[in-house]
């Protein structure tokens, strides 16, 4: 086959066959198609799209570019959860141990933060000693031992996706629905799952701003899974506010532990319980929210988090002593300039200001400081008086922090009249 002919075919809006898609993915993964040509293919997909069949074929080609797990010797239900990413979203950190404490196997392969969104791996790696680069063999051993593991994508699992994502990032093709769907599902279906719960986010702090496009992504991924035989529930959640009280890697670990101790913020726990109930439903375990709350009250969920930390080389003492986590000492307050109601928050800008501060990355190779972050004191719909603190900036770089203070004022729109609080959960879609 000829790569140029296939680029032209997709550029012209024609449908690619399974053989043609397999050729493109295989040749690119092996390096026989160069980045500059594959970039053209990605841009053609970005503008012309793919139908369900093409997207499914793309996902399968990416999934079979590497190893797939065989977890058939684990006899309990194997259920994972994936979020499309948002600011302050640490739900996976809470859900993995919580659902595992209910007797479900949770094989979680997560990603790093990029751009305005935080990454589960970066948050976990703010725990001293914590290792996310387990081999497939180590991953399976841990799943058998404690029922849960949280690792990064290895060279063994969906290597095509790893290579393609890096290219999408630098070619402005990240937010293409067929590419997003194929990327997510190629990793998740390689895990040999019985079920998957998707947290599809929309709003100012999400990759997909528009609710209709988020719903279309959810429907696309559910259709893919229908053809692949995995049960899926998709929940569409609002990301116009940062989720929880903290944004920043080690700060979100602290908030995770607080949540597992029963002291999580209301909005964070609402999303956590909704996704958790869906995971239990797919696992055919009764109890719903009541069971999840019991596991937190009894301490079983927190104990499972300790087991994850212990198995993956982390310092378990952080659960009791937060001072063992890297948290910057210096705090600067962002003060409200007038009295009124929070009408809008540019949550995307909050994520990007964390990058500017040094707590996030624009490129995969960027180094981050896990001790930096924000404490969010006000959300949309809250009443605020002039002089009250909107946000605390936590950073030891005082020069950058002062610059961020000035820009943070523009993130919050304050109006005189009250406004409605946004519903966190818009819709649930299942197979």
Residue, then its C-alpha position, 0 to 999 in steps of 0.5 A: x500500500x502507498x501512504x500518500x494514496x491513503x492520506x489523499x483518500x482520507x483527505x477527500x473524505x473517503x472511508x478507509x478499509x480495515x486493511x488500510x488502517x492496519x497498514x498505516x498503524x503497523x508501518x507508523x509504529x515500526x517507523x517506516x512511515x515518517x512523522x511528517x506523513x503521519x501528521x498529514x494523516x492525523x490532520x486529515x482525520x481531524x477534518x474529515x472524521x471517521x465513522x464507527x467502523x473506521x474508528x473501531x478498526x483504528x482502535x483494534x489496530x492500535x490495541x494489537x500493536x503491542x501485547x494484550x493482557x490475559x487476566x482470565x485466571x483472575x476470577x472476580x470481575x475486572x472493571x476499570x474507569x477512565x476520565x477524559x481529564x479535567x482540572x482537579x480531577x483526582x477521582x481515579x485515585x479514590x475510586x481504584x482502592x474504594x472499588x477494589x475494597x468491594x471485591x472488584x479487580x481494578x486494572x488501571x492504566x493511567x496517563x500523565x498530565x499534559x496542558x491544562x489537565x493533571x495526570x494520575x501518574x504525576x499525582x501518584x509519583x509525588x508520593x516518595x518512592x512510588x513506582x508507576x512503571x511496572x512491567x506487565x508481569x508485575x502488574x498481573x502479580x499485583x492484581x492477583x495479590x491485592x486486586x488493584x494496580x495503578x500504572x502507566x502505559x508501557x512499551x508493551x501495551x498499545x505502543x502505537x497509541x503512545x507514539x501517536x499521542x506524542x505526535x497528536x500533541x504537537x500537531x493540534x490534533x488531540x481533540x479529534x473524537x475518533x482519535x480520542x476514542x481509539x486512543x482511550x479504548x486501545x489501552x482499556x480493551x488491552x486490559x482484558x476487562x469485563x466492564x469499563x466506566x467512562x467519565x466524559x467531561x465537558x465545559x471550560x476545564x475539559x478538552x471537549x467544551x461543548x456538551x453535544x460533542x461530549x455526548x457524541x464522544x460517549x456514544x462513539x466509545x459505547x458503539x466501539x465497545x458494543x462491537x468489542x463485547x465489553x460492557x460500558x457505562x458513560x457518565x457525562x460530568x460538568x468541568x466548568x469548576x475545578x473538581x474538589x478544593x485542590x489543584x496540584x499533584x501532592x495537594x491532590x494526594x492529600x485530598x485523596x487521603x482525606x476523601x478516603x478518611x471520609x472528609x472529601x469535598x461534596x462535589x468530589x464525592x458526588x462524582x466519585x460515588x456516581x462513577x463507583x456505583x456504575x463500576x459496582x453495577x458492571x461488576x454485578x455487586x449490590x449495595x451501590x452508594x451505601x456499600x461505598x460509604x461503608x467501605x470508607x467509614x470502616x477504613x477498608x478503602x483507605x487500607x487498600x490505598x495503603x496496600x497500593x502504596x506499599x506494593x508500588x514502593x511508596x512511603x506509606x507514612x504519608x497517609x498519617x503524616x502529610x509533611x512527608x509529601x512535597x508541599x510548598x511552604x509559601x502561600x499567596x492569597x488572591x483577593x476578590x476585588x468586588x462583592x457579588x456572586x461567582x458567575x463564571x470560572x475559566x477552569x482551563x486558565x486555572x490549569x494553564x496557570x499551574x503549568x506557568x507556575x511550574x506544577x504542570x507540563x506543556x510537553x511530555x518531557x517537561x519537568x514539574x514541581x509536585x509541591x506547587x498548586x492552588x487551593x480553590x475557595x470559591x466555586x460558581x454560584x458562591x457569594x463572595x465579599x470584597x476582600x475575601x480569598x478566592x484562591x490560595x497560590x501554593x509555591x516557593x517561586x515567589x516571582x512566578x506566584x506574584x505573576x499568577x496572582x495578577x492573572x488569576x483575577x481574570x479567571x473569576x467573573x463576579x456579577x451582582x445577581x445570583x446565578x444557578x449552580x451547575x449540575x455536576x452530572x448531566x447524563x448517564x449512557x449505557x450499553 
